[in-house]
Amino acid sequence: MEMELTALHWIYVVFIALIIGFMVKRRDTTLICIIGIFLLALVATGSLASSISGIFNSFIFAITELMSTILIISIIVAMSTVLTKSGINDVMIAPFAKFIKNPTLAFWVIGIVMMVISWFFWPSPAVALLGAVLLPVALRAGLPALGVAMAMNLFGHGIALSGDFIIQAAPKLTGDAASIPVGDVIVASIPLVITMGVVTTLSAFILLKRDMKLGRIKADNEGFVQDPTISENLLTLGQKKFFAVFIPLAFLLDVVALSILKLQGGDATALVGGTAVFILLILSLVAHKQQGLEKSTAYLIQGFQFGFKVFGPVIPIAAFFYLGDSGFNQIIGDYLPKTSLGIVNDLGAALAASVPLTKEIAAVTLTGIGAITGLDGSGFSGISLAGSVAKLFGTAIGGGTATLTALGQITAIWVGGGTLIPWALIPAAAICNVSPFELARRNLLPVTIGLAVTTIVTMFLI
């Protein structure tokens, strides 16, 4: 499993370390990312003009990849603005406010609901469905917006996506690569998903409560995109009650359609986004009457301003990390070795080939490979490699292939699927109007603790 590492691989590693270091120190990483893109392009092409062009092209690539997420967030924010201004939001959240009465209940109820919905429809549509309704309730209960984002993120993009028990896209990829049945991967992953989920969410909650008590994180009860002119008496109480039922019902019908039509991922997000657009238009026309046409456009503009403001700082770092996967050939060109599977996958394969084999080292190595391949921010691009390495290691140590496969899958998705890579966790951060970089920093220690404990548990299960 020899893998040729070139100067491009080592430059990438150096800049990953720099980016992580700057993020930990709470410094902006835009300049570091742009320099990294420039150097990778310069070393690959040897052309100054191509290297400068590569920076711009990498931004285009990143925006294209992120566009569906930018759109859904912008549309949901636009819809939520008219809900807030018309007073419908207050009527909608009233039932939830009766049982989400404190920060603890808010954290765990939102997290568990998010996890269950994400099992069936994946996390990004679930964030859009839940955020607009449950965020104001949680804020009023005293849970900070950052805590809401953590709950949705860790339970959705962490627990639900890493196990993927219902849709089974992740275990299918890793199982095929490891030449074992999907069912074996799912069964082996259950104790690891539970361990990772319980340890990480408990750690995150304990640290959150500690920092709230010390005043490092202050609770506020202002919803996102709130405005001094909220609840402008644009609708009668009867109209508010009607729409408070109609809107959840519309999204509930989306859920039914997703299940019947077996829509997931981008298709699921598109259905939710289209429904939100129709709701926005209907509410604008009913609430603002003769000014409805102009107001609907104004709400959309406000939503897009919010979306691009949130995503703006993330585009350079996303552009750099996309170079670690298929983005390299599309942005810079075919300059990697012929046997290359992409920079991050090459690094993972090189790690696997350079370690002696015991069950303990096998577990630690699979965790490392999962983390490395997750750095591209998708969580899914490298799990086939994790499955292949798990098969190799399992054969060498005489068993444990399914457990090692599950560990690699869980690690890759927790790191890259949306709990540590800033642009991957933007849906939750944007809905809650918090910095994705701050959310990534808050998640770093709990996720690291969870991965360490899960790796140790794996050693005993192999």
C-alpha positions in Angstrom: 0.0 0.0 0.0 2.9 2.3 -0.9 1.9 5.9 -1.5 4.1 8.5 -3.1 4.0 11.7 -1.1 5.2 14.8 -2.9 6.0 18.4 -1.9 2.3 19.2 -2.5 1.3 16.7 0.2 3.7 18.2 2.8 2.8 21.8 1.9 -0.8 20.8 2.6 0.1 19.3 5.9 2.0 22.4 7.0 -0.9 24.7 6.2 -3.4 22.5 7.9 -1.3 22.8 11.1 -1.1 26.6 10.6 -4.8 26.9 10.0 -5.7 24.8 13.1 -3.2 26.8 15.2 -4.6 30.2 14.1 -8.1 29.0 14.8 -7.2 27.8 18.3 -5.6 31.2 18.9 -8.8 32.9 17.7 -7.0 34.6 14.8 -8.4 35.0 11.3 -7.2 32.3 8.8 -8.1 33.9 5.5 -4.6 35.1 4.7 -3.1 31.7 5.6 -5.6 29.9 3.4 -4.9 32.1 0.4 -1.1 31.7 0.8 -1.6 28.0 1.0 -3.7 27.9 -2.2 -1.1 30.1 -4.0 1.8 27.9 -2.9 0.1 24.6 -3.9 -0.7 26.1 -7.3 2.8 27.5 -7.7 4.6 24.3 -6.8 2.2 22.2 -9.0 2.2 24.4 -12.1 5.4 26.4 -11.8 3.5 29.3 -13.3 2.9 32.6 -11.4 -0.1 33.5 -13.6 -1.7 30.1 -13.0 -1.1 30.4 -9.3 -2.7 33.7 -9.0 -5.7 32.5 -11.1 -5.9 29.4 -8.9 -6.8 31.6 -6.0 -9.8 33.0 -7.8 -10.8 29.7 -9.3 -10.7 28.0 -5.9 -13.1 30.6 -4.5 -15.5 29.9 -7.4 -15.2 26.2 -6.7 -15.9 26.7 -3.0 -18.9 28.9 -3.6 -20.3 26.4 -6.2 -20.0 23.6 -3.7 -21.5 25.6 -0.9 -24.3 27.3 -2.9 -27.1 25.0 -1.9 -26.3 25.5 1.7 -26.1 29.2 1.3 -29.4 29.3 -0.4 -31.3 27.2 2.1 -30.0 29.3 5.0 -30.8 32.5 3.2 -34.3 31.4 2.4 -35.0 30.1 5.9 -33.8 33.4 7.4 -36.0 35.4 5.0 -39.0 33.3 6.0 -38.2 33.6 9.7 -38.0 37.3 9.4 -41.5 37.6 8.2 -42.7 35.1 10.8 -41.1 37.3 13.5 -42.4 40.6 12.2 -46.0 39.3 11.7 -46.1 37.7 15.2 -46.7 34.2 13.9 -43.5 33.1 15.5 -44.8 33.9 19.0 -47.9 31.8 18.4 -45.9 28.9 16.9 -43.4 28.5 19.8 -46.0 28.8 22.5 -46.7 25.0 22.8 -42.9 24.2 22.9 -42.3 26.9 25.6 -44.6 24.9 28.0 -42.1 22.0 28.4 -38.8 23.6 27.4 -38.5 25.7 30.5 -34.7 25.7 31.3 -31.4 25.5 29.4 -30.9 21.8 30.3 -34.2 20.7 28.8 -33.6 22.9 25.8 -30.2 21.4 25.1 -31.3 17.7 25.4 -34.8 18.1 23.8 -33.5 19.9 20.8 -30.6 17.5 20.4 -32.6 14.4 20.6 -35.3 15.7 18.2 -32.6 16.7 15.8 -31.0 13.3 16.0 -34.2 11.4 15.3 -35.2 13.7 12.3 -31.6 13.5 11.0 -31.7 9.7 11.0 -34.5 9.8 8.4 -33.6 12.9 6.3 -30.0 13.8 7.1 -29.0 16.8 9.2 -29.0 19.8 6.8 -32.8 19.7 6.1 -33.4 18.8 9.8 -31.6 22.0 10.8 -33.8 24.1 8.5 -36.9 22.4 9.8 -36.1 22.8 13.5 -34.1 26.0 13.7 -36.8 28.5 12.9 -39.2 27.0 15.5 -37.1 25.7 18.4 -34.3 28.4 18.5 -36.5 31.1 19.9 -37.9 28.7 22.5 -34.4 27.7 23.6 -33.3 31.3 23.8 -36.2 32.2 26.0 -35.5 29.2 28.2 -32.0 30.6 28.8 -29.9 28.4 26.5 -27.4 30.6 24.5 -27.6 30.5 20.8 -24.2 28.8 20.7 -25.6 26.0 22.9 -28.5 25.5 20.5 -26.1 25.3 17.6 -23.9 22.7 19.5 -27.0 20.6 20.3 -28.2 20.5 16.7 -24.7 20.0 15.4 -23.5 17.3 17.7 -26.7 15.2 17.7 -27.4 15.7 13.9 -24.1 16.0 12.0 -22.4 13.9 14.7 -24.4 11.1 16.2 -27.1 10.6 13.5 -24.9 11.1 10.4 -22.0 9.0 11.7 -24.2 6.0 12.4 -26.6 6.6 9.4 -28.7 3.6 10.5 -31.8 4.4 8.4 -30.5 5.8 5.1 -27.3 3.6 5.3 -25.3 5.6 2.8 -22.2 5.7 5.0 -22.2 2.0 6.1 -22.8 1.0 2.5 -19.7 2.9 1.3 -17.4 1.6 4.1 -18.9 -1.9 4.0 -18.3 -2.2 0.2 -14.7 -1.0 0.6 -14.1 -3.5 3.4 -15.9 -6.3 1.5 -18.3 -7.0 4.4 -22.1 -6.7 4.5 -23.7 -3.4 5.4 -25.4 -5.1 8.4 -22.1 -6.1 9.8 -20.9 -2.5 9.8 -24.1 -1.2 11.4 -24.1 -3.8 14.2 -20.4 -3.1 14.9 -21.0 0.6 14.9 -23.8 0.6 17.4 -21.7 0.5 20.6 -19.2 2.9 19.1 -21.9 5.4 18.0 -23.4 5.2 21.5 -20.0 5.7 23.2 -19.0 8.6 20.9 -22.4 10.2 21.2 -22.8 9.9 25.0 -19.2 11.0 25.8 -19.2 13.9 23.4 -22.6 15.4 24.2 -22.1 15.0 28.0 -18.7 16.6 27.7 -20.1 19.5 25.6 -23.0 20.0 28.0 -20.8 20.0 31.1 -18.3 22.5 29.5 -21.2 24.7 28.3 -22.9 24.8 31.7 -19.5 25.6 33.4 -18.8 28.5 31.0 -22.4 29.8 31.5 -21.9 29.7 35.2 -18.6 31.5 35.0 -20.1 34.1 32.6 -17.9 33.2 29.6 -21.1 32.5 27.6 -24.1 34.6 28.3 -27.6 33.5 27.6 -29.7 35.9 25.6 -33.3 35.8 24.6 -33.1 37.5 21.3 -33.9 35.3 18.4 -31.8 35.4 15.2 -32.7 38.1 12.7 -34.7 39.8 15.4 -35.7 43.3 14.7 -37.0 46.3 16.8 -40.2 46.2 14.7 -41.1 42.7 15.5 -44.8 41.8 15.8 -46.1 44.8 13.9 -49.8 43.7 14.2 -49.8 42.9 10.5 -52.2 40.0 11.1 -55.2 39.4 13.2 -54.9 36.8 16.0 -57.0 34.4 14.0 -54.7 34.7 11.0 -51.6 34.2 13.2 -53.2 31.0 14.7 -54.1 29.7 11.2 -50.5 30.2 9.9 -49.1 28.8 13.1 -50.8 25.5 12.2 -50.4 25.8 8.4 -46.7 26.3 8.4 -45.7 23.3 10.5 -48.3 21.3 8.5 -46.6 22.3 5.3 -43.2 21.1 6.5 -44.8 18.0 8.0 -46.0 17.2 4.5 -42.5 17.7 3.3 -41.4 15.1 5.8 -44.0 12.7 4.4 -42.9 13.4 0.8 -39.3 12.9 1.7 -40.2 9.5 3.1 -42.5 8.4 0.2 -40.2 9.7 -2.6 -37.0 8.6 -0.7 -35.5 12.0 -1.1 -32.3 12.8 0.8 -29.3 15.1 0.9 -29.6 17.9 -1.8 -33.0 16.8 -3.0 -34.4 16.9 0.6 -32.9 20.4 1.1 -34.4 21.6 -2.2 -37.9 20.5 -1.2 -37.6 22.2 2.2 -36.2 25.4 0.6 -38.9 25.5 -2.0 -41.6 25.2 0.6 -40.0 28.0 2.6 -40.1 30.2 -0.5 -43.8 29.6 -1.0 -44.5 30.3 2.7 -42.5 33.5 2.5 -44.5 34.7 -0.6 -47.9 33.8 0.9 -47.1 35.6 4.2 -45.7 38.7 2.5 -48.9 39.0 0.4 -51.3 38.4 3.3 -49.4 40.5 5.9 -48.4 43.4 3.7 -51.3 43.4 1.2 -50.7 46.0 -1.5 -47.0 46.2 -0.6 -46.7 42.4 -0.6 -44.8 42.2 -3.9 -42.1 44.6 -2.8 -41.9 43.2 0.7 -41.4 39.7 -0.5 -38.3 40.8 -2.5 -37.1 42.9 0.5 -37.3 39.8 2.7 -35.4 37.7 0.2 -32.7 40.4 -0.1 -32.4 40.5 3.7 -32.0 36.7 3.8 -29.3 36.7 1.1 -27.4 39.5 2.8 -27.4 37.4 6.0 -26.4 34.2 4.1 -23.4 35.7 2.3 -22.3 37.6 5.4 -22.2 34.4 7.3 -20.5 32.4 4.5 -18.0 35.1 3.4 -15.3 34.3 6.0 -15.6 30.6 5.3 -15.1 30.6 1.6 -11.3 31.0 1.6 -10.8 28.2 4.2 -13.2 25.9 2.3 -11.4 26.7 -0.9 -8.1 25.5 0.6 -9.5 22.3 2.1 -11.3 21.4 -1.1 -7.8 21.2 -2.7 -7.3 18.1 -0.5 -9.9 16.1 -2.5 -11.3 16.2 -6.0 -11.1 20.0 -6.1 -7.4 19.9 -6.8 -7.7 18.5 -10.3 -10.6 20.8 -11.1 -9.0 24.0 -9.7 -5.3 23.5 -10.4 -5.0 20.6 -12.8 -3.8 17.0 -13.0 -0.4 17.5 -11.2 -0.7 14.8 -8.5 0.9 11.4 -8.9 -1.0 9.0 -11.2 -1.8 6.7 -8.3 -3.1 9.6 -6.2 -6.6 9.4 -4.6 -6.4 13.0 -3.6 -4.1 14.7 -1.1 -6.0 13.8 2.1 -6.6 10.2 1.0 -2.9 9.8 0.1 -1.9 11.1 3.5 -4.3 8.6 5.1 -3.0 5.7 3.0 0.6 6.7 3.8 -0.2 6.6 7.6 -1.7 3.2 7.3 1.4 1.9 5.5 3.8 3.2 8.0 2.7 1.7 11.3 3.3 -1.7 12.9 0.2 -3.8 13.4 -1.4 -4.6 16.8 -5.0 -4.2 17.6 -4.3 -1.1 19.7 -2.2 0.5 16.9 -4.8 -0.5 14.3 -7.6 1.3 16.3 -5.5 4.4 16.8 -4.5 4.4 13.1 -8.1 4.1 11.9 -9.0 7.0 14.0 -6.1 9.0 12.5 -7.1 8.0 9.0 -10.7 8.9 9.6 -9.7 12.3 11.0 -7.3 13.1 8.1 -9.7 12.1 5.4 -12.4 14.1 7.1 -10.4 17.3 6.6 -12.0 18.0 3.3 -15.2 18.8 5.1 -17.6 16.2 3.6 -17.0 13.3 5.9 -17.9 10.9 3.1 -15.1 11.2 0.6 -12.6 9.3 2.7 -14.7 6.6 4.3 -14.1 4.2 1.5 -10.4 4.4 2.3 -11.1 3.8 5.9 -13.0 0.6 4.9 -10.1 -0.6 2.7 -7.6 0.0 5.5 -9.9 -1.7 8.0 -10.0 -4.8 5.8 -6.2 -4.8 5.5 -5.7 -4.4 9.3 -8.4 -6.9 10.2 -6.8 -9.5 8.0 -3.4 -8.8 9.5 -4.5 -9.1 13.1 -6.9 -11.9 12.6 -10.3 -10.2 13.1 -12.1 -7.0 14.0 -12.7 -5.8 10.4 -16.2 -4.6 11.0 -15.4 -2.8 14.2 -12.4 -1.0 12.6 -14.5 -0.1 9.6 -17.1 1.4 11.9 -14.5 3.3 13.8 -13.0 4.8 10.6 -16.5 5.8 9.4 -17.5 7.4 12.7 -14.2 9.4 13.0 -14.3 10.6 9.4 -17.9 11.8 9.7 -17.6 13.4 13.2 -14.5 15.4 11.9 -15.6 16.1 8.4 -19.3 15.7 8.4 -20.1 18.8 10.3 -18.7 19.1 13.9 -15.1 20.4 13.5 -14.7 21.7 9.9 -16.1 25.3 9.9 -17.9 25.3 6.6 -19.4 21.9 7.2 -21.1 23.1 10.4 -22.4 26.3 8.8 -26.1 25.2 8.6 -26.4 25.0 12.4 -24.2 28.1 13.0 -26.1 30.2 10.5 -29.5 29.3 11.7 -28.4 30.2 15.3 -26.5 33.3 14.1 -23.3 32.3 15.7 -19.7 32.1 14.3 -19.0 28.8 12.6 -15.4 29.2 13.8 -16.5 29.7 17.4 -18.8 26.7 17.1 -15.9 24.6 15.8 -13.7 25.7 18.7 -16.5 24.8 21.2 -16.8 21.4 19.6 -13.1 20.6 19.5 -12.5 19.5 23.1 -15.7 17.4 23.5 -15.2 15.7 20.1 -11.6 15.0 20.9 -12.5 13.5 24.2 -15.2 11.4 22.5 -12.8 10.1 19.8 -10.2 9.2 22.4 -12.7 7.2 24.5 -14.3 5.6 21.4 -10.9 4.5 20.2 -10.1 2.9 23.5 -13.5 1.1 23.5 -12.7 -0.2 20.0 -9.5 -1.8 21.3 -11.5 -3.9 23.7 -14.1 -4.8 21.0 -11.7 -6.0 18.3 
